[in-house]
Amino acid sequence: MGKVKSAIITALLVSAIIILTLFATISFGVSGSNDAFMINIPFGSELSGEASVTFYPEGVIAEAKYYSDTYENEEKANEYKDKYELVEEADVYVEKDKLYETVDGQQVDARNKFIQSIKADAELLSERFGEKGYSSYSVTVVDDYLIKVSIPSGLNYVQSRLDDVNLRNTAYSVASHALNYITVDGALSIRSGDTYSDTNALYKELDKSNPYKFNSFFKGASVFRMSGTTALKIDLTDEGFEEMNKILTADGDSSTDASAYLFAGETSLGLTFTMGTALTDKSLFFQSTSDSSEDYAILINSIAHGKMLTNPLSDVENENIIISSPVAGRNVAIWVGAAVLLVVLLAAALPIIKYKLLGLVNALMVLTYSIALLVAIYLIGIELTIGGLFAALLGLALLSFSNFFTFEAVRRETALGRTIESSVKLGYKKSLFGILDIHVILIIAAAVMTLVGVGELSACGLIFLVGSIASFALYWFTRFMWYVMSSLVRNKFAFCGYAREVEEDD
């Protein structure tokens, strides 16, 4: 390859990588103040903290609420005295109807039955939140009568560092939506308005043997993404398609613009249908944000498959959500980021000492790998955790090992007196199967971890899968750039930092 052509290719590729690096790490205000890829990646709980809520099942109230409601209100005090009983070990008051039941005219203790139903609800909630794909989360029963749910707060770098209320509220609203909607109880219904108490159900449950028949009209729900648009996709069964059209066209007036609303229990999902207009497809699409669509899909799938909570839970108010800082402190993201940056810089700089200009080729591959992985994590929407960063660095180590292993194979060939051209060919040929084997094994292992694992394990597997594939692709790109950049110099041995054992003209 001629020197001019090599210089042009090198300049174009280096410029492209530098530009991509700048856009990935620095905000230019093109689409807002936080348009850089890197700073918009959401963190896991160990880097950003948690959002948690303690739910009170129906029939359970806090001791503080009991005294607040009855303070200087004798009528309410008498009502609560007859209705509730104090459970001292949990500091809550529980309705007596939940603690006792009448069997054959005798009042028997039903406390354990109530506690078991709360545990079953916690297991169902854990299953629902598990489908959200959080890097970590927890659903625990507290003192037998309360359910605590903790999820990552979802802050990215900017939101975790700046004391900007609006930026933080944007992230907290995503966590709040999940805590509100994934925990909804009750069956699906379609109603004439967006408030439960002032509207009527448009489908009457007439089948006594199947009181939740409306739920069976839904096959399931999923998130649909195309061309930057996200929507909730709801699939109806054949019977559901027919019944929904009967409901929507019941008045026979196609001119009406009244809307019907989909509810889960007493909660409106904000999904509307136009009365008087028949559905034309069994798949329904409702445009929404990615996170909201995921929450609705998880809830609808759970209810459609008959998985409903036994006890309705208290509503989530924003002031009830407790935001906690990372266990290691607010600055943990900075320290972890600095450590990762140091590793990347060392992986790029140290080979230059041994391999001279060939080390620069490797440094270019290290930079390309790092930026490509950042972009992939951002586009896929993976929560970045310490484990995820470790998986990314493993991929970088794989790339560095592959290059160094081959560089040394080439060095051994030059020591036998061969030219650089023949040494490179033989070095790559002799190291190919070893490099290929290790990449195939690790890619399969990463794929299994991604598909079988849950939460952070799955996320780490996906990051390592992308990193392993990028490593193998850049391994071959290293050879191409070696050929291109070495064409600019006359002494190919000096370019690689190899000692020339036999004098030959290149």
C-alpha positions in Angstrom: 0.0 0.0 0.0 1.3 3.4 -0.9 2.3 5.9 1.7 -0.2 8.5 0.6 -3.1 6.1 0.7 -1.9 4.7 4.1 -1.7 8.2 5.5 -5.2 9.1 4.3 -6.8 5.9 5.7 -4.9 6.4 9.0 -6.0 10.0 9.3 -9.6 9.3 8.5 -9.9 6.4 11.0 -8.1 8.2 13.8 -10.2 11.3 13.2 -13.4 9.2 13.3 -12.4 7.5 16.5 -11.4 10.8 18.2 -14.7 12.5 17.1 -16.7 9.5 18.5 -14.7 9.7 21.7 -15.6 13.4 22.1 -19.3 12.8 21.5 -19.3 9.9 23.9 -17.6 11.7 26.8 -18.3 15.5 26.3 -21.6 17.3 26.1 -21.8 20.0 23.4 -25.4 21.1 24.0 -26.5 19.8 20.6 -29.6 18.0 22.0 -29.5 19.4 25.5 -26.9 19.8 28.2 -26.5 16.1 28.8 -26.1 14.7 25.3 -22.9 12.7 25.9 -23.3 8.9 25.8 -21.2 8.2 28.9 -23.0 10.5 31.3 -26.5 9.4 30.3 -25.9 5.7 31.2 -28.0 4.9 34.3 -26.1 3.5 37.3 -27.0 0.5 39.4 -27.8 0.9 43.1 -24.1 0.6 44.4 -23.2 3.6 42.2 -26.4 5.7 42.5 -28.3 4.5 45.6 -31.8 3.0 46.0 -35.4 4.1 45.8 -37.5 2.2 48.4 -41.0 2.1 49.6 -42.7 0.2 52.5 -46.1 -0.9 51.6 -49.0 -1.5 54.0 -51.3 -4.3 52.9 -55.0 -3.5 53.1 -56.1 -3.7 56.7 -52.8 -2.7 58.1 -51.9 0.9 59.2 -48.9 2.4 60.9 -49.1 3.1 64.7 -48.4 6.8 63.9 -51.4 7.0 61.6 -53.7 5.3 64.1 -52.9 8.0 66.7 -53.0 10.8 64.1 -56.5 9.8 62.9 -57.8 9.4 66.5 -56.2 12.4 68.1 -58.9 14.5 69.8 -61.5 12.6 67.8 -63.5 10.5 70.2 -65.8 9.1 67.5 -62.9 8.0 65.3 -61.1 6.6 68.4 -64.1 4.4 69.3 -64.4 3.2 65.7 -60.7 2.3 65.5 -60.8 0.6 68.9 -63.5 -1.8 67.6 -61.9 -2.2 64.2 -58.1 -2.6 64.9 -55.8 -4.5 67.2 -52.3 -3.5 68.0 -49.5 -5.8 66.9 -46.7 -4.6 69.1 -43.8 -6.4 67.6 -44.5 -4.7 64.2 -45.7 -1.3 65.5 -48.8 -1.6 63.4 -52.5 -1.8 63.9 -54.3 -4.6 62.0 -58.0 -5.0 61.3 -59.4 -7.6 63.6 -61.2 -9.2 60.6 -57.7 -10.0 59.2 -56.5 -11.6 62.5 -59.6 -13.6 63.3 -62.3 -15.4 61.4 -65.5 -17.3 62.4 -65.6 -21.0 61.8 -68.7 -23.0 62.8 -69.7 -20.1 65.1 -66.3 -20.1 66.8 -63.8 -17.2 66.4 -60.4 -18.7 65.5 -57.0 -17.1 65.0 -56.4 -16.3 61.3 -53.1 -14.4 61.9 -50.9 -17.0 60.2 -53.2 -17.2 57.2 -53.0 -13.4 56.8 -49.2 -13.5 57.2 -48.8 -16.2 54.6 -50.9 -14.2 52.1 -48.6 -11.3 52.6 -45.6 -13.5 51.9 -47.2 -14.8 48.7 -47.8 -11.2 47.6 -44.1 -10.4 48.2 -43.1 -13.4 46.1 -45.4 -12.3 43.2 -44.0 -8.7 43.4 -40.4 -10.1 43.4 -41.3 -12.0 40.2 -42.7 -8.9 38.6 -39.7 -6.7 39.5 -37.4 -9.4 38.3 -38.9 -9.0 34.8 -37.9 -5.3 34.9 -34.3 -6.3 34.4 -32.8 -4.3 37.3 -29.2 -4.9 38.1 -30.3 -5.4 41.7 -33.6 -5.2 43.6 -35.2 -6.6 46.7 -38.8 -7.4 47.9 -38.9 -8.3 51.6 -41.5 -8.9 54.2 -40.8 -6.7 57.2 -42.1 -7.8 60.7 -44.6 -10.2 59.0 -47.1 -7.4 58.0 -45.2 -5.0 55.8 -43.7 -5.3 52.3 -40.6 -3.3 51.4 -39.5 -2.9 47.8 -36.1 -1.4 46.9 -34.9 -0.7 43.4 -32.0 1.3 41.9 -32.7 5.0 41.9 -31.7 5.1 38.2 -29.5 8.2 38.4 -26.8 8.7 35.8 -23.5 10.5 36.4 -24.9 14.0 36.0 -27.9 13.4 38.1 -25.9 11.8 40.9 -23.3 14.6 40.9 -25.3 17.9 40.4 -27.7 19.3 43.0 -30.3 19.9 40.3 -33.8 19.1 41.6 -35.2 18.9 38.1 -32.6 16.4 36.9 -33.0 14.2 39.9 -36.8 14.3 39.7 -36.6 13.1 36.1 -34.8 10.0 37.3 -36.9 9.6 40.4 -40.1 9.8 38.3 -39.0 6.6 36.5 -38.5 4.7 39.7 -41.7 6.1 41.1 -43.7 4.9 38.1 -42.3 1.4 38.5 -43.1 1.4 42.2 -46.6 2.6 41.5 -47.6 0.4 38.6 -45.8 -2.9 39.0 -47.3 -3.1 42.5 -50.9 -2.5 41.4 -53.5 -5.2 42.5 -56.8 -6.2 41.0 -58.2 -7.4 37.7 -58.2 -5.7 34.3 -61.4 -3.8 33.3 -62.5 -1.2 30.7 -64.4 1.8 32.1 -66.1 4.9 30.8 -63.8 7.4 32.4 -60.3 7.8 33.9 -61.4 7.7 37.5 -62.6 4.5 39.1 -65.2 5.8 41.6 -67.1 8.0 39.1 -67.3 5.6 36.2 -68.8 2.3 35.2 -67.3 -0.9 33.8 -68.3 -1.3 30.2 -67.9 -5.1 30.3 -70.1 -6.9 32.8 -68.7 -10.0 34.4 -71.7 -12.3 34.0 -69.9 -15.7 34.2 -70.1 -16.7 37.9 -67.7 -19.6 37.2 -65.1 -17.2 35.9 -65.3 -13.9 37.6 -62.1 -12.6 35.9 -63.1 -13.5 32.4 -62.1 -10.1 31.0 -58.5 -10.9 32.0 -58.5 -13.9 29.6 -59.2 -11.6 26.7 -55.5 -10.5 26.8 -52.8 -12.8 25.5 -50.1 -10.6 26.9 -48.1 -7.4 26.5 -44.6 -6.4 25.4 -42.5 -3.4 24.5 -42.4 -2.5 20.8 -39.5 -0.4 19.6 -38.9 0.9 16.1 -37.1 3.9 14.6 -36.6 5.6 18.0 -40.3 5.2 18.9 -41.4 3.1 21.9 -44.9 1.7 22.4 -46.7 -0.8 24.5 -48.0 -3.7 22.4 -51.0 -5.6 23.8 -52.2 -8.8 22.1 -55.8 -9.9 22.3 -57.1 -13.4 22.0 -59.7 -14.2 19.3 -62.5 -14.0 21.8 -61.0 -10.8 23.3 -60.9 -9.1 19.9 -64.6 -9.9 19.3 -65.7 -8.8 22.8 -63.7 -5.6 22.7 -65.3 -4.6 19.5 -68.8 -5.4 21.0 -67.9 -3.0 23.9 -66.5 -0.2 21.7 -69.3 -0.3 19.2 -72.2 -1.1 21.6 -74.0 2.3 21.0 -73.7 2.0 17.3 -72.7 5.6 17.0 -69.4 6.0 15.1 -69.4 9.8 15.4 -68.9 9.8 19.2 -65.4 10.8 20.4 -65.9 9.5 23.9 -63.0 7.4 25.3 -62.9 4.1 27.2 -60.0 3.5 29.7 -58.2 0.4 30.6 -57.9 -0.2 34.4 -56.0 -2.6 36.6 -57.9 -2.8 39.8 -58.8 0.8 40.7 -55.8 2.2 38.9 -56.2 3.7 35.4 -53.3 2.8 33.1 -53.9 5.8 30.9 -54.5 3.6 27.9 -57.6 4.8 25.9 -59.9 3.4 23.3 -62.2 5.4 21.1 -65.9 4.6 21.5 -67.7 3.9 18.3 -64.5 2.8 16.5 -63.9 -0.9 16.0 -60.5 -2.4 16.4 -58.9 -3.6 13.1 -56.1 -5.7 14.6 -55.6 -8.1 17.5 -52.4 -6.3 18.4 -52.9 -2.9 20.0 -50.2 -0.2 20.2 -50.0 2.6 22.7 -47.1 5.0 22.4 -45.3 5.6 25.7 -41.8 6.0 27.2 -39.6 2.9 27.3 -39.8 2.5 31.1 -43.5 3.1 31.3 -44.2 0.6 28.6 -42.1 -2.0 30.4 -44.1 -1.4 33.7 -47.4 -1.7 31.9 -46.3 -4.8 30.1 -45.1 -6.5 33.3 -48.4 -5.7 35.1 -50.7 -6.7 32.2 -48.8 -10.0 31.6 -49.0 -10.9 35.3 -52.7 -10.2 35.6 -53.6 -11.8 32.2 -52.0 -15.0 33.5 -54.0 -15.0 36.7 -51.2 -13.7 39.0 -52.9 -11.1 41.2 -52.1 -9.8 44.6 -54.2 -11.2 47.5 -54.0 -8.0 49.5 -54.3 -4.5 47.9 -51.3 -2.4 48.8 -51.2 1.2 50.0 -50.8 3.8 47.3 -47.3 5.2 46.6 -47.0 8.9 47.1 -43.8 10.5 46.0 -43.0 11.6 49.6 -43.2 7.9 50.6 -40.3 7.0 48.4 -37.1 7.0 50.3 -33.9 7.8 48.3 -30.7 6.5 49.8 -27.2 7.2 48.8 -24.8 4.5 47.7 -23.4 2.4 50.6 -19.8 3.4 49.7 -20.7 7.1 49.6 -21.8 9.7 47.1 -18.4 9.9 45.4 -18.1 6.1 44.7 -18.9 6.6 41.0 -16.0 9.1 40.7 -13.5 6.7 42.3 -14.7 3.7 40.4 -14.6 5.7 37.1 -11.1 6.9 37.9 -9.9 3.4 38.6 -11.4 2.1 35.3 -9.9 5.1 33.4 -6.5 4.3 34.9 -6.7 0.7 33.7 -7.7 1.7 30.2 -4.8 4.2 30.0 -2.3 1.6 31.3 -3.6 -0.9 28.7 -3.1 1.7 26.0 0.2 3.2 27.2 2.4 0.3 28.5 2.5 -1.7 25.2 4.1 1.4 23.5 7.2 0.9 25.7 7.7 -2.6 24.4 6.3 -2.4 20.9 7.0 1.2 19.9 4.7 2.4 17.1 3.0 -1.0 17.0 1.9 -0.2 20.6 0.1 2.9 19.2 -1.9 0.6 17.0 -2.9 -1.4 20.0 -3.7 1.8 21.9 -6.0 2.8 19.0 -7.8 -0.6 19.4 -8.1 -0.1 23.2 -9.7 3.3 22.6 -12.0 1.9 19.9 -13.1 -0.9 22.2 -13.8 1.4 25.1 -15.9 3.8 23.1 -17.7 1.0 21.2 -18.7 -0.6 24.5 -19.9 2.6 26.0 -22.1 3.3 23.0 -23.4 -0.3 23.1 -24.2 -0.1 26.9 -26.0 3.2 26.3 -28.0 2.0 23.3 -29.0 -1.3 24.9 -30.0 0.5 28.1 -28.0 -1.5 30.5 -27.6 -0.3 34.1 -23.9 0.2 34.8 -22.7 -1.5 37.9 -19.3 -2.3 39.4 -19.7 -5.9 38.2 -20.6 -4.6 34.7 -17.4 -2.4 34.6 -15.4 -5.5 35.6 -17.0 -7.5 32.8 -16.1 -4.7 30.3 -12.5 -4.7 31.6 -12.4 -8.5 31.1 -13.3 -8.0 27.5 -10.5 -5.4 27.3 -8.1 -7.9 28.8 -9.1 -10.4 26.3 -8.4 -8.0 23.4 -5.0 -7.1 24.9 -4.0 -10.7 25.5 -5.0 -11.6 21.9 -2.9 -8.8 20.5 0.1 -9.4 22.8 0.0 -13.2 22.2 0.1 -12.6 18.4 2.8 -9.8 18.7 5.1 -12.3 20.5 4.3 -15.0 17.9 5.4 -12.6 15.2 8.5 -11.6 17.2 9.6 -15.3 17.4 9.3 -15.6 13.6 11.5 -12.5 13.1 14.1 -14.0 15.4 14.4 -16.8 12.9 15.5 -14.3 10.3 12.2 -13.9 8.4 11.0 -10.6 7.0 8.3 -8.7 8.8 5.7 -9.5 6.0 6.3 -13.3 6.3 6.6 -13.1 10.1 3.2 -11.4 10.4 1.5 -14.0 8.2 3.1 -16.9 10.1 2.5 -15.3 13.5 -1.2 -14.8 12.9 -1.6 -18.2 11.3 0.0 -20.0 14.2 -1.9 -18.1 16.9 -5.3 -18.1 15.1 -6.7 -21.3 16.4 -5.8 -20.5 20.0 -7.3 -17.0 19.8 -10.4 -18.4 18.0 -10.9 -21.1 20.6 -10.7 -18.8 23.6 -13.1 -16.3 22.0 -15.7 -19.0 21.1 -15.6 -20.5 24.6 -16.0 -17.1 26.2 -18.7 -15.9 23.9 -20.7 -19.1 24.5 -20.2 -18.7 28.3 -21.3 -15.0 28.1 -24.4 -15.9 26.1 -25.4 -18.6 28.6 -24.9 -16.1 31.5 -27.0 -13.5 29.7 -29.9 -15.9 28.9 -29.9 -17.9 32.1 -28.9 -15.3 34.6 -31.1 -12.6 36.1 -30.5 -9.0 37.2 -26.9 -8.0 37.4 -25.6 -11.4 36.4 -27.5 -11.2 33.1 -26.4 -7.6 32.6 -22.7 -8.5 33.2 -23.1 -11.5 30.8 -24.5 -9.2 28.1 -21.7 -6.6 28.5 -19.0 -9.4 28.4 -20.8 -10.9 25.3 -20.6 -7.6 23.5 -17.0 -7.1 24.7 -15.9 -10.5 23.5 -17.4 -10.0 20.1 -15.7 -6.6 19.9 -12.4 -8.1 21.0 -12.4 -10.6 18.2 -13.4 -8.0 15.6 -10.7 -5.6 16.8 -8.2 -8.4 16.8 -8.4 -8.5 13.0 -8.7 -4.8 12.8 -5.4 -4.6 14.6 -3.8 -6.5 11.8 -5.3 -4.2 9.2 -4.1 -1.1 11.0 -0.7 -2.7 11.5 -0.4 -3.1 7.8 -1.7 0.4 7.0 0.3 2.3 9.5 3.6 0.4 9.0 3.4 1.3 5.3 4.3 4.9 6.3 7.8 3.9 7.6 10.7 2.2 5.9 12.1 0.2 8.9 9.3 -2.2 9.7 11.4 -3.8 12.5 11.8 -0.4 14.3 8.1 0.2 13.9 7.3 -3.0 15.9 10.1 -2.7 18.4 11.6 -5.9 17.2 15.4 -6.7 17.1 16.5 -7.6 13.6 18.4 -10.8 13.8 19.2 -11.1 10.1 20.0 -8.2 7.8 17.5 -8.2 5.0 16.1 -5.5 2.7 12.4 -5.0 3.3 
